[in-house]
Amino acid sequence: MGCKGSLVRIQSLRPLSNFMIQNLFNEKKCLQSAVAVASFVPIIAGLSGVLQGTGMVEFAPDVSLNSHVKYLSGLLLAIGLAFLYCIPSIETKKSLFSALTFIVVIGGLARLLAYITDGSPETPMLFGLCMELCVTPILCFWQWSLACKYGMDR
């Protein structure tokens, strides 16, 4: 349901002033914008990996390794697209947003383990680590907060 349906739910759950309702809609728009921008990171990285395989990291590719990198890049692309799917009615997508965040954080923890055991990777990988362990969880907590304000926390 779009914003109009959300407004009906909000007004039926608790009385809110027009000011509070406007603030809620503004917060929703800000979250939607932040998720839209952030979702392009895995989409671009995923597409790059799908199209270039191991060629995106400047070494001679092994056929099996290249196949695996392209598969994982496809998963990354799908995660980014799934986050984009959440945007139109983001306040109702708590379960999907949480599941996607869980997947991203587990991947980030695996990348952190590689950082600890193998050393520091190149800058794009460090950027990915920051997205996985900082930005995505922050967006998830923000989405949870918005869902609660809309009465969608059940």
C-alpha positions in Angstrom: 0.0 0.0 0.0 1.3 3.5 -0.8 1.5 6.6 1.4 -2.2 7.2 1.4 -2.9 3.8 2.9 -0.1 4.3 5.4 -1.7 7.6 6.4 -5.0 5.8 7.1 -3.2 3.2 9.2 -1.3 5.9 11.1 -4.4 7.9 11.8 -6.3 4.9 12.9 -3.6 3.7 15.3 -3.0 6.9 17.2 -3.9 10.5 16.8 -1.1 12.5 15.2 -0.9 16.2 14.3 -0.5 17.2 10.7 3.1 18.3 11.7 3.9 14.8 13.0 2.4 13.1 9.9 4.5 15.4 7.6 7.6 14.6 9.6 6.9 10.9 9.3 6.5 11.2 5.5 9.7 13.3 5.3 11.6 10.6 7.3 10.2 8.0 4.9 11.4 10.0 1.9 14.8 10.4 3.4 15.2 6.7 4.2 13.9 5.8 0.7 16.6 8.2 -0.8 19.4 6.8 1.3 18.4 3.2 0.5 18.2 4.1 -3.2 21.7 5.5 -3.2 23.2 2.7 -1.1 21.6 0.0 -3.2 23.6 1.1 -6.2 26.8 0.0 -4.6 26.0 -3.7 -4.7 24.3 -3.3 -8.1 27.3 -1.7 -9.7 29.8 -4.0 -8.0 27.6 -7.0 -8.9 27.3 -6.0 -12.5 31.0 -5.3 -12.7 31.8 -8.8 -11.3 29.2 -10.5 -13.6 30.6 -8.7 -16.7 34.3 -8.7 -15.9 34.7 -11.7 -13.5 38.1 -11.8 -12.0 39.3 -9.3 -14.6 38.0 -6.5 -12.3 40.9 -7.1 -9.9 43.8 -7.2 -12.4 45.2 -10.8 -12.3 45.0 -13.7 -14.8 41.7 -15.4 -14.1 41.4 -19.1 -13.5 38.3 -20.5 -15.2 36.8 -21.9 -12.0 37.6 -18.9 -9.9 36.2 -16.6 -12.6 33.0 -18.7 -12.6 32.7 -18.4 -8.8 33.4 -14.6 -8.8 30.6 -14.1 -11.4 28.2 -16.2 -9.4 28.9 -14.3 -6.2 28.6 -11.0 -8.2 25.2 -12.1 -9.4 24.1 -12.6 -5.8 25.4 -9.2 -4.9 23.5 -7.7 -7.8 20.3 -9.5 -6.6 20.8 -8.1 -3.1 21.0 -4.5 -4.5 17.9 -5.1 -6.6 16.0 -6.5 -3.6 16.9 -3.4 -1.6 15.6 -1.3 -4.5 12.4 -3.3 -4.4 11.8 -2.3 -0.8 11.8 1.4 -1.5 8.2 2.2 -2.7 6.6 0.9 0.5 9.7 0.7 2.7 7.7 1.0 5.9 6.1 -2.4 5.2 9.3 -4.3 4.2 10.7 -5.0 7.7 11.2 -8.8 7.2 12.8 -8.5 3.8 15.0 -5.6 4.8 16.1 -7.5 7.9 16.9 -10.7 5.9 18.9 -8.7 3.3 20.8 -6.9 6.1 21.6 -10.2 7.7 23.0 -11.6 4.5 25.1 -8.4 3.9 26.5 -8.4 7.5 27.5 -12.1 7.3 29.3 -11.3 4.0 30.9 -8.3 5.7 32.1 -10.5 8.6 33.6 -12.9 6.2 35.4 -10.0 4.5 36.6 -8.7 7.9 38.0 -12.2 8.7 39.9 -12.0 5.4 41.2 -8.6 6.4 42.4 -9.9 9.7 44.0 -13.1 8.4 45.2 -11.9 5.0 45.9 -8.2 5.3 44.3 -5.1 4.0 42.7 -5.3 0.5 42.5 -2.5 -2.0 40.3 0.6 -1.4 37.1 -0.7 -3.2 37.1 -3.7 -0.9 37.5 -1.5 2.2 34.6 0.6 1.0 32.5 -2.6 0.6 33.5 -3.6 4.2 32.2 -0.2 5.5 29.0 -0.6 3.5 28.5 -4.1 4.9 29.2 -3.5 8.5 28.3 0.1 9.0 25.9 1.6 6.4 23.6 -1.4 5.9 23.0 -2.0 9.6 22.3 1.7 10.1 19.8 1.7 7.3 18.2 -1.4 8.7 17.8 0.2 12.2 16.3 3.3 10.5 13.9 1.1 8.6 12.8 -0.7 11.8 12.3 2.7 13.5 10.2 3.9 10.6 8.2 0.7 10.5 7.4 1.1 14.2 6.2 4.7 13.7 3.9 3.4 10.9 2.6 0.7 13.2 4.2 -2.0 11.0 6.3 -3.5 13.8 4.1 -6.5 14.4 
